[in-house]
């Protein structure tokens, strides 16, 4: 029988160790993400694991331990059952099953119950109990465990600890009393229906109720108490703690053996012996908490029941059933107050530890924030303060009385009067009161001479405490050293002022928009540039318009994309100021992203570019005028050729008119002859008109008009204009034109100016060459992509400089009487058309390449 008892106790310890430890994660796992230097011992906090942490091996282990514990508890229960009655005086299986359900998630309860069934069948059938009675008892046992665990979870939550007064109350009322009370009716009914034993219904109900009340109250707290935190505390306990626990255990075994193991016929065996374990139980409750007193109560319970069964101890004077009831009531009434005492002591310890932790945190906070706490009794005026206040306000050695008035000696004289006035106002009878009846002291910022003779800025806050009759008796408060904060504030203020000054000088404004809080900030000059007043709806509308304007094309039309897109670009737009004048601003913005990758803030800059735009317009106007003057100069250079080209048709018209006049004077002109002369005059007139129109198109100022042009025709007309110059210099022109040249969009006069510049430059380059060798090759073809390409190759002196692009710079020329503006102006015209003008050295002479985009490319 003793071996059965040891096995049962060992099963309880094993179940408490493994199932409880598995149910709660250990401390290091809970705080493994915290750095050792930053980790604080958080007392009283409990983190319940999620049900997802229950793996299959863990669940299988819980089932195995429950099965073993149920089997061992059933063996013990049968051993503690008096022969004549069918119900045990102490039935541990129900308590073990209840503890298991409290430790296991609800969705696995059916597995735990099924796991306990084989153990129940093995023990009961081996004892000769009929199968029907065995199954009935398992139903009542499972009902009690499920009902008790369910009620505890309902009113306590998923936590299984019994470490507070409320948790103990919920456990005693729900699991110990109500669940046992309800299930005892079912159990007694099963005994009566199966005609098992010799007892009637109510005696069976009574014995079963008190037996299970005692089992639940003594066994379940032991299993629930020994969780991972308790085992960790045991492992880290000092040696003297182990010595104390061993002494308590030995004393408990000796006292229990002497109290409940003594034969009934021994002298001095009486009710007085029942008080012998009480001091040891109080020792366990005070020193070892819920876990210690639970284990001690379990030891006393097993010893007492064992003594009753064997007829030993003080509970042997009455009938067996009355002896069992007496010991059950004694043990239950002893267990509840002791557990209550242990939980109250444990709660107080946690509260003290939390208060100590709060004090540590408050001390750290006060130290980090340079806060000092002070107080003084108004009547004697003796101050009490901590370190920071002592450092700031300790008076000089000459003021050794340390009265409150001496504190003032370190304050600046200009600030001292203000502080005294505020303290006097708060202490006056008619001072305002708060909800607690105290009078707040107005906040003061004073200058204090530190012990190292430096000046510190100190913020003083306090309140005057009053008695129930309204008279003041104490002032208390804090001092905050704001020297660094004030210095930083001054630096930031100066920085803001410098930034505003620089922004105003550079005509730049800054703004930012917090997307999470929708807070908009604009600098003062930004309001001025936008022509809006500060913090108005118009200012927000202006910034939102800037955001939409500066959003990239990928974000266009998508409000979410506008705020959370990838890129933003600079944008120029006109605005109307408050005075009605139009200004141009350049706006740009950048997104600041948070840790999640989404835009948290948008910051932007706007610049006033009105003067820049005006200067650019003036530059363009001057450039157009320079281009026009260059073209007029080019016409002057071609004046002889133009006179020749126009003079030929005009001279022919004159000769034909004179011939017609002579024929008419002789009356010998036939109608056919006169008609032919008129036709010749019309043809020559048309030739002159074409030459004059080309000259007009070349010289006119309509430089912004662009039209569809055929580069082949433009090149031919340019060659016609320069034909006389080329012919007089003996230059042979070779023109090669392909049929796939795409049309372009351009200004005809400007492009003819470019071609004539290139043609005349080629002519000048071949001046030193013998006339038979002078040759100009012109090729018009389709270029790469959608472009029209014109190449002019001469056989002149070539390009003198190694840097080919240098010839397109203004005022760079190899001519003795040239200004060096022709090629520079020509390149600017080509660039405005979206094309390119470049040069390269040929085998003989130079090659100029003119490339213009086709209309398809626009």
ABEGO torsion letter per residue (X at the ends): XAAAAAAAAAAAAAAAAAAAAAABBBAAAAAAABBAAABBBBBGBBBBBBAAABBAAAAAAAAAAAAAAAAAAAAAAAAABBAABABBABBAAAAAAAAAAAABBAAAAAAAAAAAAAAAAAAAAAAGBBAAAAAAAAAAAAAAAAAAAAAAAAAAEABABBABAAAAAAAAAAAAAAAAAAAAAAAAAAAAAAGBEABBAAAAAAAAAAAAAAAAAAAAAAAAABBAAAAAAAAABBAAAAAAAAAAAAAAAAAAAAAAABBAABBGBBAAAAAAAAAAAAAAAAAAEAAAAAAAAAAAAAAAAAAAAAGBEABAABBAAAAAAAAAAAAAAAAAAAAAAAAAAAAAAAAAAAAAAAAAAAAAAAAAAGBBBBBBBAAAGBBBBBAAAAAAABBBAABAAGBAAAAAAABBAAAAAAAAAAAAAAABAABBBBAAGBBBBBBBBBBBBBAAGBBBBBBBBBBBBBBAAGBBABBBEBBBBAAAAAAAAAAAAAAAAAAAAAAAAAGBBBBBBBAAAGBBBBBAAAAAAAGBBBGBAAAAAAAAAAAAAABBAAABGBAAAAAABABBBBBBBBBBBAAGBBBBBBBBBBBBBBAAGBBABBBBBBBBAAAAAAAAAAAAAAAAAAAAAAAAAAAAAAAAAAAAAAAAAAAAAAAAAAAAAAAAAAGABBAAAAAAAAAAAAAAAAAAAAAAAAAAAAABABAABBBBBBAAAAAAAAAAAAAAAAAAAGBBBBBBBBAABBBBBBBAAAAAAAAAAAAAAAAAAAAABBAAABBBBBBBBBBBEBBBBBBBBBABAEBABABAAAAABBGBBABAABAGAAAAAAAAAAAAAGBBBBBBBBABEBBBBBBBBBAAAX
